[in-house]
Amino acid sequence: MAVSETPDNQLVDTSLTANIAYLNKDYAQISKVTLKDDTVKGKHVFELTPPQDSVALTIQCSSPNTSISKTIAAAYSPSGNFIHLEQTSEGTPKVGDNIKFWVYSTQTGGNYYYEVISRGQVLYSNYTSGNEITLTTTPAMAPSSRLLVYQILPNSEVAADYLPFNVTAQYPQSVTLTTSTNQAKPGDKCQHHYTG
């Protein structure tokens, strides 16, 4: 999936050109393809069918103003089931706002288990039988967190995906700092006062 957005995470529509190169086990290019399309509400899904002997691909997406590239290694699932996670709410939420995600899965039915992880700790965990996950953001999720979603398949295989997301911090504390001088030289004495 390609996402086009401004530096402040606002989705924008643009024309995209995707150059895809398929690589074999020696990471030598074996074929390439160019796809062109437009994003709608800032998003577009490219459907690819890699050659049978490819183990990775390099994709370079470009629009009139920018470009980005990524190399993706092949993943293997004995049952052929995968999960893909997408943020469906627009922009960066503030603390207390809701943020929404949609889970795409090749395995229909069953529960999706999910965890919110920030600074190496699990902040929240739950499960749902639907494809939409809605979270209310907290100060502990700021400035960035990850949503991990996984599904346990009937053959005990685990299909999973994660997605980083940002949260704009808003804290109830207000701190004001004043000093006795606007500019101090090394060794000068400076008094300060803070309230909070």
CORDA-V369436 format. One record per pair of residues at least 6 apart in sequence whose ideal C-beta (glycine too) atoms are under 7 Angstrom apart, sorted by sequence separation. I is the first residue (numbers start at 1). J is the second residue. If there is no record, write none. Layout:
<<I;J> <I;J>>
This chain:
<<5;11> <6;12> <23;29> <24;30> <38;44> <61;67> <93;99> <117;123> <152;158> <153;159> <184;190> <4;11> <5;12> <22;29> <23;30> <37;44> <50;57> <60;67> <61;68> <115;122> <116;123> <4;12> <21;29> <22;30> <116;124> <150;158> <151;159> <4;13> <22;31> <60;69> <89;98> <103;112> <115;124> <150;159> <181;190> <4;14> <22;32> <59;69> <89;99> <115;125> <150;160> <180;190> <21;32> <35;46> <58;69> <59;70> <89;100> <114;125> <149;160> <179;190> <180;191> <20;32> <87;99> <88;100> <114;126> <148;160> <149;161> <179;191> <19;32> <20;33> <58;71> <59;72> <88;101> <114;127> <179;192> <2;16> <87;101> <88;102> <113;127> <148;162> <178;192> <19;34> <56;71> <57;72> <86;101> <112;127> <147;162> <177;192> <178;193> <2;18> <18;34> <56;72> <85;101> <86;102> <111;127> <112;128> <146;162> <147;163> <17;34> <18;35> <56;73> <111;128> <123;140> <146;163> <177;194> <55;73> <56;74> <85;103> <86;104> <111;129> <123;141> <146;164> <147;165> <176;194> <17;36> <55;74> <114;133> <116;135> <175;194> <176;195> <16;36> <31;51> <83;103> <84;104> <144;164> <145;165> <176;196> <16;37> <30;51> <83;104> <144;165> <175;196> <16;38> <83;105> <118;140> <144;166> <145;167> <174;196> <15;38> <16;39> <30;53> <118;141> <143;166> <173;196> <30;54> <82;106> <143;167> <13;38> <14;39> <81;106> <116;141> <142;167> <13;39> <80;106> <81;107> <141;167> <142;168> <143;169> <13;40> <118;145> <142;169> <16;44> <18;46> <20;48> <22;50> <103;131> <117;145> <13;42> <22;51> <24;53> <27;56> <102;131> <116;145> <117;146> <11;41> <12;42> <24;54> <25;55> <102;132> <103;133> <137;167> <139;169> <11;42> <23;54> <24;55> <116;147> <117;148> <22;54> <23;55> <100;132> <101;133> <139;171> <23;56> <114;147> <115;148> <23;57> <100;134> <114;148> <4;39> <22;57> <23;58> <114;149> <21;57> <98;134> <99;135> <2;39> <5;42> <20;57> <21;58> <98;135> <112;149> <113;150> <4;42> <98;136> <99;137> <3;42> <20;59> <112;151> <3;43> <96;136> <97;137> <18;59> <19;60> <96;137> <110;151> <1;43> <2;44> <95;137> <18;61> <95;138> <1;45> <2;46> <93;137> <95;139> <107;151> <16;61> <17;62> <101;147> <103;149> <105;151> <107;153> <16;63> <95;142> <15;63> <14;63> <15;64> <14;64> <107;159> <105;159> <2;61> <4;63> <85;147> <101;163> <85;149> <83;149> <99;165> <83;151> <81;153> <95;167> <79;153> <92;166> <93;167> <94;168> <95;169> <92;167> <93;168> <95;170> <79;155> <83;159> <85;161> <87;163> <92;168> <94;170> <82;159> <83;160> <84;161> <85;162> <79;157> <81;159> <83;161> <85;163> <87;165> <11;90> <78;157> <77;157> <10;91> <9;91> <77;159> <9;92> <1;86> <9;166>>
